[in-house]
Amino acid sequence: MKGLRVIPTWRHGRERLYVCRTDGRNLAWYDREAARVNLLSEERREDVLDALGPFLTGEVTVGPPPVPTPAELARLSLHPDDDLAPNRPGEALQSVLDHEPGPQRRLRADPRRRALEAELAVGEALDRLEGAGWHTLHSVPLPGGDRVHHLVIGPGGLFAVHTVYARRQRVIVADPMVRVGRLEARPVLRGVRADADRASYALTAEVRPVLAFFAAREVSVTAPLREVRVLLDTDVTALARTGGVLKPADVEALHAMARDRGTWVRV
């Protein structure tokens, strides 16, 4: 192997095999997931491939490392504590329940757990849009303790999705009030619009408000709504069918900006 060593490592959650000289200097790395050998020195190409020979499987691309996009550079520069992308659906609620689970026995179901169930269902549905050029960030924190349940970014634009638990209940939407079953009506739409407006301010781009009801038996809207779109949890993937508004580069740039916790500090 002409003095070269192959060292396996994990970087950004992906396995890489680095090819190094005896003095520790890197000459190349093999990304198994991308099936690519990235050469830092074309002069040692054959030596590198000889060293990696026992590890290579299938067709492999060989060449210089691809130039990172501005969005990739922004992502890699984020401290893990400032990156919102790993947030799970309902991340904030789950954290609260972990620290304050409440009494084990209670006459009625904990409304926080019902709200979490709704966020999980809607969030998991939105995550399935990832392969179609869309990104979803969950539990985006806003100053004052508020948050955007799900921020969806894709070719059709940006959407702030607010979820409401309504299993087997009839829902009546009379702007700005929302009544679920026999519960008292609340001005939910005001908060939904306010969250979208704050997201628009933070990202300097239009963010449209969406209200998603989980497992509702029936949803009645008494009059046309201003700006807000109302969907069932089973229909949220319809957002991917909205007309093209953003180019792929714009989607990636907005996603890189939105995933940075610092973007949301002053909105």
Buried (B, 14 or more C-beta within 10 A) or exposed (E): EEEBEBEEEEEEEEEBBBBBBEEEEEBBBBBBEEEBBBBBBEEBBEBBBBBBEEBBEEEBEBEEEEEEEEBEEBBEEBEEEEBBBEBBBBBBBBEBBEEEEEEEEEEEEEEBBBBBBBBBBBBBBBBEBEEEBBBBBBBBBBEEEEBBBBBBBBBBBBBBBBBBBBBEBBBBBBBBBBBBEEEEEBEBBEBBBBBBBBBBEBBEBEBBBBBBBBBBEEBEBEEEBEEBBBBBBBEBBEBBEBEEBBEEEBBBBBBBBBBBBEBBEEB
